[in-house]
Each structure stands twice: as structure tokens, then as C-alpha cells.
């Protein structure tokens, strides 16, 4: 089987679809999932930092890690 990417075109010669080898698709899909997970972690961290910044500005006290861990182990 060829490793070449194949394009499907309509009657006007415009590309409408692409056919790629399965191994190429699996690699692309794996990388996409990995990057999507990384993005979710980074967005979660940004949200956490934004929350801390807002709490500091308003004077609101946040739960400490020590208290959180103590609560989690109860």
C-alpha cells in the first residue's frame, strides 16, 4: 500500500476529501489527543491562577494545600 496522501476532487477539480494511510491517521489522532489533554491541563492551571489572583485582589482567603490534603484524607 502506498504511503501517499490521496485527494478526492469534485467535478470542478476542487479538493473535497483526503485519504491517508491508517498508520498516519492513528499517529495524527494520538498526537491530537495528547495535545488536547495538554491544553486542558494548561487551561486548568490558568483558571486556577486567575482564581488566586482574584482572591488576592478581593482579600478572600483560599484554602491551603495542607488543609485540602487534611480534608481529603478524612
PEPECOR-V270171 format. One record per helix or strand of 2 or more residues. SS is the DSSP state (helix for helix, strand for strand). FROM is the first residue (numbers start at 1). TO is the last residue. If there is no record, write none. Layout:
ss=[SS SS]
from=[FROM FROM]
to=[TO TO]
This chain:
ss=[strand strand helix helix]
from=[6 15 22 65]
to=[9 19 58 72]
